[in-house]
């Protein structure tokens, strides 16, 4: 189980980095690739897959609780980043925010 979650973490990390070329960073709002369904795929890789995989590996309910506590904390943490994105891309970011999830894909649009 840990191996599958670790693999999912690596796949999402690599896909995220490849979806956001360095030349596009800060120049345009990237909504393709990993960013199509997640606004923060790098954070999601660790929050959703790695932390729970670590809890499975260590076989500890304490780590499961820790993984669950991290989600709301990171929701608070990224508000400033999202406000900055809304300032930088005022015409398109709000629409993007409505149709995509932060750390978990939004299946309904």
N, C-alpha and C positions, 0 to 999 in steps of 0.2 A: 504494500500500500504506500509506504514511504517512497519507494522508487518511482511509482507512478505519479505521485504528487510532486516529487522533485523534478521529474521529467517534464511535467506540465509547467512547472515554474520556469525551467530553462527555455522551453519552447516559447512561452509567452514573453519572456525577457528578450530573446533573440528577435522574435516577430515585432516587438515594440521598437527596438532599436532600428531594425530595418525599415519600419514604417515611417520613421521620422529622420530623414536624412539631415546631416548637419547643415547643409545649405538651406534647408527649409525652416530651421528652428528660429522662431521669432519673426519670420517673414510672412508666413501664411498659416492659417489654421488647418492642421492635418486631420482629416476625417476619414482616411482610408486605412486599410490594413487593420492592425490591432486597435486603432483609434475609432474604427467604425462602430463598435459596440461598447467600448469602454473609454471614458475620458482619462483615466489614469491606469493604463495597463501595467506599467512597471510596479506601481504600488500594489495593484491587484494580484500580481504574480506572487508577491511575498505574503500579502494579507490573506488571500483566499487559498492558495495552494501550499506554500512553503510552511507557514505557521501551523496549519493543521497537519501537514505531513510530519513536522517535527513532533507534534503532540502524539501522533501515532507511533513514531519511532521510539520515543521515550516512554510510551505507554503510561502517560500521566494525565489525570484529569486537570491538574493544575495548569498544564500547558494548553489544554482545550479551553479552559476558562480564560487564560491569557490571550489566546487567539481571538476569542469572542469579544474580549474587552478592547482589543486593538482596533476593531472595525469602527466603533463610534468615535474613538479618539482620532483616528485618521480622517473621518468625515469632518470633524472640527478643524483638523490641521490643514486640509486642502482648501478651505473656504477662501483664504487669502490669495492662494494661487489662482483660484477660479475667478475671483474679483479682478485680478490683474489680467487674466485672459479676456474677460468681458470688456475691460478698458481697451485692450490692444486690438480686439476684433469685435467692436460693438455691433456690427450689422449681422454677424453670423453666429457668434458664440452662444447667445441665448437659445437660439433654435437648436443648435447642436447639444446644448446642455439638457434641453427638454426631451430629446429623443434618444439619449444615451445614458447609461448608468455610470456611476463613478467607479465602482470596483467590481460590480456584478452586472452583467449585461441586462438591459431592459428588453424584455421579449415583446412587450406591447408598445406601440408607437402612438 
